[in-house]
Amino acid sequence: MIDKVSMKKTLLEMGRKARSASKELKTMRSVQKNKILSSIATRLVEEKDYILSQNKIDLKNGRENGLSNAMLDRLELTEDRISNIAKGLHEISGLQDAVAKVDSTYIRPNGLEIKKIRVPIGVIGIIYESRPNVTVDAAGLCLKSGNAVFLRGGSESIHSNMAFAKVMQESGLEAGLPEAAVQLIPWTDREAINIMLRMDEFIDLLIPRGGEGLIRKVVETSTIPVIKHYKGVCHIYVDSEFNKEMALNIIENSKCQRPGVCNALETLLVHKDIAEDFLPALEQLLAERHVQLRCGKKARQILPSAESATEEDWKKEYLDLILSVKVVDSVKDAVEHISTYGSDHSDCIITENDKNANFFLRAVDSAAVYVNASTRFTDGAMFGMGAEIGISTDRIHARGPMGLEELTTYKYVIYGKGQIR
């Protein structure tokens, strides 16, 4: 067990090395980065036996510590999962590089040519739980966008994470990756996170991935800017003018296709004029999918067998086959409910009325706002970004799925011919 003084000294040295590596990455060409990512992907498959042996240690410890079957499934690696992780790196290497992309160009009256171009952020810290694949996914996205990465995974996956990091570091170095471009904190002691959160001299941005408790701790403690989302309380509002079959399909997909993720539907709002006809059909459909309904007063008058919703239910991210249902008087009332209880993640209106659709799009201030489509599309791959490092509900720098472009910032490049002011 390392003492806190030695831990802090080591982490600060790791930070210094990450800063140095980030300077080298900023000038690296796309072809070089792609070669490195492909080399790492190939080595991951070659080293699968070593990685699986370390994962078995985490699984054994997890069972002894009483991890749920769902958590063990998230933790477990197989040959197929490692192959898919490697495939993901190959896909990242094939994505268009966001670095050096020109956002805008204009010429001033004095002849100065001003360009706004994308550049790497620098050093990105990722704090995450459970899934060891995040170690590789996050590193791959950061490297492709020209950033050094500082990783701190969960204690339950420490051996798997360290195995992935070791393979990435060794194979990356052989392929030309700057030393310390990928670093993993090797201790499970929470003091390591406390130190990391104050390393603003070396880390430019933090991205926490995990439960609401972890994210709130990071935000409350960090002296480094944080991009985050606390939870995904996603809504669908069914308007009075709507296609019934389409509405049922969208709701079923949003709630049932994968209920344990942040872009799954949690609260359904239904216009009063169609509630008497629509809600029984919905109840029948969702009963077949074993969805439990928790209804507001008006909705429960129509569906008396459903449970009553409490005030807490409207704020709840269930991550399960449970759905809150409320009858509202108008699109304005639906927007007011979303503004009061939503989490600024993903919200949808199902309507054939263009006026109401446009009002909903303007009034709902979430990272992703839909008309007549499943909330499950809030995802980097579904948005055509390839991969993503998380979903942001912030309003500054990045919102929604964070792909390669969101892992860059910009600077102005100015070309002159001797102009002076």
VEXFIFI-246782 format. One line per 2 residues: number of its first residue (from 1); for each residue x, y, z of C-alpha. Coordinates in steps of 0.1 Angstrom, whole numbers. Layout:
NUM) X/Y/Z; ...;
//
This chain:
1) 0/0/0; 15/33/-11;
3) 15/62/14; -4/94/4;
5) 28/115/1; 44/91/-23;
7) 11/87/-42; 8/124/-48;
9) 44/127/-59; 40/99/-84;
11) 7/112/-97; 22/147/-103;
13) 51/131/-121; 26/112/-143;
15) 9/145/-150; 41/161/-160;
17) 48/133/-184; 13/134/-198;
19) 17/172/-205; 50/165/-223;
21) 34/137/-244; 4/160/-253;
23) 28/184/-269; 42/157/-292;
25) 7/145/-300; -4/179/-312;
27) 20/178/-341; 13/142/-351;
29) -2/135/-385; -34/115/-390;
31) -15/87/-408; 8/83/-377;
33) -21/82/-353; -40/57/-374;
35) -9/34/-376; -6/35/-338;
37) -43/27/-332; -42/-2/-357;
39) -10/-15/-340; -26/-14/-306;
41) -57/-31/-319; -37/-60/-334;
43) -17/-64/-302; -49/-66/-281;
45) -60/-96/-300; -25/-112/-298;
47) -24/-106/-260; -60/-119/-254;
49) -49/-148/-231; -29/-124/-208;
51) -59/-99/-207; -84/-127/-200;
53) -62/-141/-172; -62/-107/-155;
55) -100/-103/-161; -105/-136/-143;
57) -89/-122/-112; -114/-93/-113;
59) -143/-116/-118; -132/-138/-89;
61) -129/-108/-66; -162/-95/-78;
63) -181/-127/-70; -164/-128/-35;
65) -174/-92/-30; -211/-98/-39;
67) -213/-80/-73; -246/-85/-90;
69) -249/-107/-121; -255/-75/-141;
71) -223/-59/-128; -203/-91/-134;
73) -216/-92/-170; -204/-56/-175;
75) -170/-66/-160; -165/-99/-179;
77) -142/-100/-210; -144/-128/-236;
79) -124/-134/-268; -153/-120/-287;
81) -155/-89/-266; -118/-83/-269;
83) -121/-87/-307; -149/-62/-307;
85) -128/-38/-286; -100/-41/-311;
87) -125/-37/-340; -136/-4/-323;
89) -100/9/-324; -97/0/-361;
91) -130/19/-367; -117/50/-348;
93) -85/49/-369; -108/51/-400;
95) -127/81/-388; -120/116/-403;
97) -95/134/-381; -110/165/-364;
99) -76/180/-357; -67/208/-382;
101) -102/210/-395; -110/245/-406;
103) -143/258/-390; -143/291/-408;
105) -122/314/-429; -127/351/-436;
107) -107/380/-449; -107/414/-431;
109) -108/447/-450; -71/452/-442;
111) -63/419/-460; -57/397/-429;
113) -69/361/-435; -83/346/-403;
115) -89/309/-399; -106/291/-370;
117) -92/256/-368; -97/226/-345;
119) -68/217/-322; -64/190/-294;
121) -75/200/-259; -42/187/-244;
123) -45/162/-215; -79/146/-208;
125) -87/127/-175; -113/100/-176;
127) -128/86/-144; -150/56/-149;
129) -166/26/-133; -171/-11/-141;
131) -166/-17/-178; -129/-24/-186;
133) -135/-17/-223; -137/20/-215;
135) -100/19/-209; -94/12/-246;
137) -123/31/-260; -114/63/-242;
139) -77/60/-249; -84/54/-286;
141) -107/85/-290; -83/107/-271;
143) -53/96/-291; -71/100/-324;
145) -80/136/-314; -44/143/-304;
147) -48/143/-267; -29/125/-240;
149) -51/106/-216; -51/100/-179;
151) -73/71/-168; -87/61/-135;
153) -110/31/-137; -131/14/-110;
155) -115/-9/-83; -136/-38/-95;
157) -118/-39/-129; -83/-28/-118;
159) -65/-59/-131; -83/-58/-165;
161) -77/-21/-168; -40/-25/-160;
163) -36/-53/-186; -53/-32/-213;
165) -31/-2/-204; 1/-23/-204;
167) -6/-37/-239; -16/-2/-252;
169) 15/14/-238; 39/-12/-251;
171) 25/-16/-285; 19/21/-289;
173) 55/29/-280; 67/4/-306;
175) 45/21/-332; 57/57/-324;
177) 33/68/-296; 49/93/-273;
179) 58/79/-239; 31/86/-213;
181) 5/94/-239; -17/67/-222;
183) -15/64/-184; -36/45/-160;
185) -36/52/-122; -26/19/-107;
187) -42/23/-73; -78/17/-61;
189) -74/41/-31; -99/69/-34;
191) -72/94/-24; -58/89/-59;
193) -90/105/-73; -89/133/-48;
195) -53/142/-60; -62/138/-96;
197) -92/162/-93; -68/190/-83;
199) -41/184/-109; -52/214/-130;
201) -15/222/-138; -14/191/-159;
203) -49/180/-168; -71/202/-190;
205) -104/184/-189; -121/157/-169;
207) -149/134/-181; -165/112/-155;
209) -184/82/-166; -205/63/-140;
211) -233/68/-115; -247/101/-104;
213) -228/99/-71; -194/96/-87;
215) -202/125/-111; -214/148/-84;
217) -183/141/-63; -161/149/-93;
219) -179/182/-100; -179/193/-64;
221) -142/185/-58; -125/192/-91;
223) -104/223/-98; -104/211/-135;
225) -132/218/-160; -157/188/-161;
227) -179/177/-189; -207/155/-176;
229) -243/143/-174; -257/134/-141;
231) -286/111/-153; -309/106/-183;
233) -345/114/-174; -358/112/-210;
235) -393/121/-220; -417/115/-248;
237) -448/137/-252; -476/123/-274;
239) -495/152/-289; -533/153/-297;
241) -525/151/-334; -505/119/-339;
243) -500/86/-356; -510/60/-331;
245) -491/31/-345; -459/51/-349;
247) -463/64/-313; -466/29/-299;
249) -435/17/-318; -414/47/-307;
251) -424/43/-271; -418/6/-270;
253) -383/10/-286; -373/39/-264;
255) -383/21/-232; -377/-16/-240;
257) -349/-19/-265; -323/-14/-238;
259) -338/0/-206; -306/3/-185;
261) -290/31/-205; -291/69/-202;
263) -310/75/-234; -339/52/-226;
265) -374/66/-220; -383/72/-183;
267) -414/94/-184; -443/95/-209;
269) -466/125/-213; -499/121/-231;
271) -523/148/-243; -557/147/-225;
273) -577/145/-258; -562/112/-268;
275) -555/96/-234; -587/76/-231;
277) -580/57/-263; -542/56/-264;
279) -533/46/-228; -552/13/-228;
281) -535/3/-260; -501/13/-246;
283) -507/-6/-214; -515/-38/-233;
285) -484/-34/-255; -460/-27/-226;
287) -475/-55/-204; -462/-79/-231;
289) -428/-64/-225; -432/-67/-187;
291) -430/-29/-182; -444/-16/-149;
293) -464/17/-152; -465/44/-125;
295) -493/68/-133; -503/103/-123;
297) -538/109/-111; -555/115/-145;
299) -536/86/-161; -545/62/-133;
301) -582/70/-137; -578/55/-171;
303) -555/27/-160; -567/18/-125;
305) -545/-13/-122; -513/8/-126;
307) -493/20/-96; -496/56/-85;
309) -467/78/-93; -451/99/-65;
311) -433/132/-69; -400/113/-68;
313) -410/92/-98; -410/122/-121;
315) -374/128/-113; -364/91/-114;
317) -339/75/-139; -352/40/-135;
319) -328/22/-158; -353/-6/-157;
321) -386/-17/-172; -406/9/-153;
323) -423/39/-169; -439/70/-154;
325) -470/82/-172; -488/116/-169;
327) -517/131/-188; -512/168/-197;
329) -535/195/-211; -512/209/-238;
331) -478/209/-254; -470/239/-232;
333) -478/218/-201; -456/190/-214;
335) -427/214/-219; -433/228/-184;
337) -431/193/-169; -399/185/-188;
339) -383/218/-177; -392/210/-141;
341) -382/174/-139; -360/166/-169;
343) -322/162/-170; -315/180/-203;
345) -306/147/-220; -330/136/-247;
347) -367/144/-251; -392/138/-279;
349) -425/149/-293; -447/126/-313;
351) -470/148/-334; -484/155/-369;
353) -488/192/-360; -458/212/-373;
355) -466/242/-351; -465/221/-320;
357) -434/203/-332; -416/236/-338;
359) -427/250/-304; -414/219/-286;
361) -380/221/-305; -376/257/-294;
363) -388/254/-259; -372/222/-247;
365) -335/229/-239; -320/194/-239;
367) -289/182/-256; -310/162/-281;
369) -346/170/-290; -366/147/-313;
371) -397/149/-334; -412/114/-341;
373) -381/93/-334; -368/71/-306;
375) -347/87/-279; -324/57/-282;
377) -306/74/-311; -287/98/-288;
379) -254/79/-294; -222/87/-312;
381) -225/58/-337; -262/66/-344;
383) -253/103/-351; -227/92/-376;
385) -197/102/-354; -184/67/-353;
387) -175/64/-316; -181/86/-286;
389) -166/91/-252; -199/99/-234;
391) -230/121/-235; -228/157/-223;
393) -257/177/-209; -236/207/-203;
395) -242/240/-222; -205/250/-227;
397) -181/234/-251; -199/202/-259;
399) -235/189/-258; -249/154/-266;
401) -227/126/-279; -190/135/-276;
403) -171/123/-306; -137/133/-320;
405) -146/169/-327; -159/174/-291;
407) -125/163/-279; -109/192/-296;
409) -110/230/-290; -101/257/-315;
411) -76/285/-321; -73/313/-346;
413) -46/313/-372; -40/346/-389;
415) -21/352/-422; -8/387/-429;
417) 14/405/-454; 30/431/-431;
419) -2/446/-417; 2/467/-385;
421) -25/483/-364;
//
